[in-house]
Amino acid sequence: MADAEVKSESVGTVVVAGAANLAIAVAKLVAGLISGSAAMLSEAAHSVADTTTEVLLYLALRRGARPADTRHPFGYGKESYVWAFLAALFTFVAGAGFAITHGVTTILVHEHTGDYLISYVVLAVSFAIESVSLTRAVRQVRKESRRWRATPRRYLRLTADTTVKAVFLEDSAALIGLLIAAVGLTLSHLTGDELYDGIASILIGALLLVVAGILARSNISLLVGRAVSERVHRQIERELAAVPTVDRVDTLMTMFLGPEDILVAAKVDFRDEATGADIEAASDEAERRLTDRFPEIAYVFLDPTRSRGPGGRARTTQEEPPPGRDG
């Protein structure tokens, strides 16, 4: 799949999710105002936050896809992570903040909830619409995971395309939030106690905090300069070592420059008898091997160097990350 197709599919996923969230936000807001349900109003805030997030993710895709220029020779891919990080912050502040605050207020004040029927109808319709949006996101996740030869779960954990990750997590959280709202609303309806409605609102806020935290952490890691996974790193190293003129790979470093751009830099010990022409040919072959295997590799820099031997400080494999960190 070409990069343009990947980005086009990501844009489509974000647009579908944004349109769905906007329609749902209006419906939830109307239902929340009529019924007075804290959970419904929290869900409305949830959908507003998701809609704003989709707008920011759309900006992330467009801004990050700009071509390289003299001031930014490696392109603008990392800018997409800035906008995606801002989207996570908005979810944290606007969505989670409102939901938790309103839930606590409802528990303390015990405001009476009005018409329940409209809330039930909106929850059911919202669940159906969110399911459609999530289905598209799941389809793209599965397609991309096959392209990277990874399981969908591993792809979501390690992918540099945080827009797809954000849509998947937000749509999943939206469906869980709808179920929480439905349970809280039903218990308040049956018991006449607004405590359950307030608790549901707080739980929805906590859910948003978890999603915002995961996305913020992922985008910070990529902004700092995250390497490819250990498995891909080893495959790149094997491809370099397989070039006939290469004796060994002393140091190999990788970094995501954007969702679809990877930089590879390596110190390579070529055979002693290799001429300058041999090294040039080997470098060309190495780049061809890597880009054929991983089309996302945009830059390959090889530094011919003498082998440092067993006592050298250069590392030939990517160091294992601390427990709990992405590998």
N, C-alpha and C positions, 0 to 999 in steps of 0.2 A: 504494500500500500504506500502510495506516495505521501510525502509530508503534507502537501496541499489538501489531499483527501482527508487525512487525519484531522487537520485543523478545521476543515469544513464540517466534518462530522461533530467535532467538539463544539463548534459554534451552533450547529443545529440542536445539539443536546441542551446547551445553555438557553437558547431561545425558547425551546419548548417548555423547559422548566420555568423560565421567567414568566411566560404567558399564563401557564397554569397557576403559578403562585399569585399573580396579580388578580386573576378572576376569583380565586379562592379567598384571597385577603378581603376583597370587597364583600363577598357573601358572609364570611365569618364576622366581619365588623358589624354588618346589619343585624345578623342573628344575635351577636353579643350585646348590642345596644338595646334590642327589643327584649331579650330575655334577662339581661343583667348578669349573665353568667361570667364569672371570673375566668373559667377555663376557656370559654369561647373567645373572650377578649384577648386572652393570652395567645390563643391559637391565631387570632387575627394579627397580633403583633409578630408572631412566629412567621406568618406568611408574608407580612410586610418586610420583615428582615430578610427572608429568603428572596423576595423579589428584588430588593436593593442589592443583595449579594449577587444575583444573576446579572444585574446591570454592571456591577464591578468586574465580574468574571468575563463578561463580554468585552469590556475595556481591556482586561488582561490579555485576552486572545488577540485583539486587534493591535494593541500597542506593542505587545511582545513579538508580533510577526513582522514588524518593520525591518527592512533590509539593513545590513551593516553599512556604516559610512566611515569617514575619516576619524570622527570623534569617538565612534563606538565600533571599532574594527571587528569585534566579535558579535555584533548585532545587539538587539534589544530584548533578547529572550528573558533575561532576569527581571525585566520590568514587569512581566506577567506575574511574578511572585509578589511584587510590591502590591499590586492591585488585589491579588488573591488574599494577601495578608490583611489588607484594609477590609475586605469582605468578611473575613473571620472576626475582626475586631467589631465590626458593625453588628454581627450576629451576637457577639458577647455582650455588647453594651445595650443595644436597642431591644433585641429579642429577649434575651435571658433576663436583663435588668427589669424590663416591664413585667414579664411574667411572674418573677419571684416577688417583686414589690406588690403587684396587684393581688397575688395569692395571699400574702401576709395580711394585706388590708382587708380582704374578704373574710379571713378567719377571725380577725379582731372585731370587725364591724358586724359581720353576719348579715350582709345585705340580702334581701329576699330576691330570689330569682323569679322572673316573670314567666313568659310563654316558653315551654320546653320543646314543643313540637318543631318549631322552626329551627332550633338548634340541632335536633336529631336529623332533620332533613339535610341541613347544610353539612353536617359531619359525614353523612353517607355519601353525598355528592362529592365532597372534597376528597374522601377516601378513594373514590373511583378515579377522579382526575389525577390525584397524586400517584396512583398506581400506574397510570399510563405514562406519566413522566419518568417514574422509576424504571419501568420496563425498558424504555429507550436507553436510559443510563446503564442498566444491566447488560443490555445487548452490546453497547460499545465496550464496556469493561471486559466482557467475554471475548470480543473480537480482538481487542488490544492484548489481552493476556495470551491468546494463542500466538499473536505476532511476536511477543517477547518470550514465548515458550515457558510460560509460568502459569501457576494456578491463579484464578481471579482474586483470591484473598491475598496472595503474595504480590500480585500486580498492584492492587490497591494500596498495599503497605509501602511499596517502593517506587511507585510511578512518579515521574517528574511532571506529569500532566495533572496539576492540582485542580484544574477546572473540572475534569471528569470526576475526580475524587470528591470534590466539593458537592457537585450535583448529586452524586450517589449517596453520600452521607446525609445531605440535607433532605433529600426525598425520603430516605429511610427513616430519618428522625421525624419527618412530617407525618408519616403513617403511624409511627409509634405514638407521637403526640396526639393524634386524632383518637387513637384507642384510649389513651389516658384521659383525654377530655370526655370521651363518651362514658367511661366508667365513673368519673367524678360527677358528671352531670346526672347520670342515672341514680347514683347513690343519694345525691342531694334531692332528687325528685322523689325517691321512695321514702326517704327519712324526713324530709323537710329541713334538714340541717345543712347549712352552706359550708360547713367544715370540709366536707369531701370535695366540693367545687374548688375551694381555696387550695387544698392539698394538691389537687390535680394541676392547678395553675403553677404551683411551686415545682412540681415534678417536671412539667414541661420546660420551665426555666432551667432546671438542673440539666435536662437533656440537651438543651441548646448550649449550655456551658461546656459540656463534654465535647460536642461537635466542634464548637469554636476553638477549644483547646487543641484538639487533634489537628485541625487545619492550620492553626497558627504555628504550631510546632513544626509541621511539615514544610510550610513556606519559609520559616526562619532557617531551617536546615538547608534548603535549596538556595536561599539568598547568600548564606555564608559560603557555599560552594561544596555541595555534596557530591561524592563520587558515585560511580555506578555500583550496583550490587556486587558482592563478592563472587557470585557465579559468573556474571558477565565479565568481571575483571579477569578471572582465570581464563575465560575463553579468549579475551583479547590478548592476554599474555601468550597463550598457546599459538595463536595465529602469528604473532610476531616471531616467536621462537621457531616456527615452522619454515620461515624464509631461509633458503639454503645458505646464504652468506652470513646469516646471524649465528654467532657462537652462543650468546646468552643475553638475556634481558636483565640488566642490573637493577633498574628502577622503572617503575610504571605508575603513572598517576593519571587519574581521570577526573573530569568534573562536568556536571550538567551546566550548560550555558543557557538553557531554556528547555521547554518541554520536549523539543525534538532536536536539540543540538547538544552533542557531546564532544568534549575536547579530550584528546589523548596525547600525553607527553611521556616519552621514555628515553632513558639512557641505555643504549644498545652497544654491546661489545661485538663488533664484526670480526670475522676471522682474520688472522694476521696477514695472510697472503692476499686479502681482498684489495683491489685497486680502487681508486676514486670512482671510476666508472662502475665497478661492481657495487660499491656502496650506494651510488645514485640509483642503479637499477633495483637494488634490494629495497631501498626506501620507497620507490614507486610501487613495487610488488606488495610491500607491507601495507601501504595505504589502500591499494586495490582490494587486498584480502579483507581488511577491516571494514571498508565501506560496503563490500559485497555482503559480508556477514551481518553488519549492523548499519543500515542506511542512515541511522540517526547520527553517526559519527561525522561531524562537520570539519574537524581539524585534527591533523596528525602531525606531531612534531617529534622527530627522532634525533637524538644527540649521540653521535658516535663517540664511544669512550672506551678506555681500557677496562678490563674486568678488575674489580677490586678484590676479588677472591673471598674466601670464607670470613676473613677478618674485616672486610669492608663494612661501611655503615649503610650502603644503599640497600633498599629493600626490594625484593623481587615479587612479593605478593602483598596484596592489600591487607593492612593490619585489621584484625578482628575488632569490631566496635565493642564498647562496654556492654554488659547485659542490659537488655531493654531498649538499646539503640538500634536504628535501622542498619541492616547489614548490606 
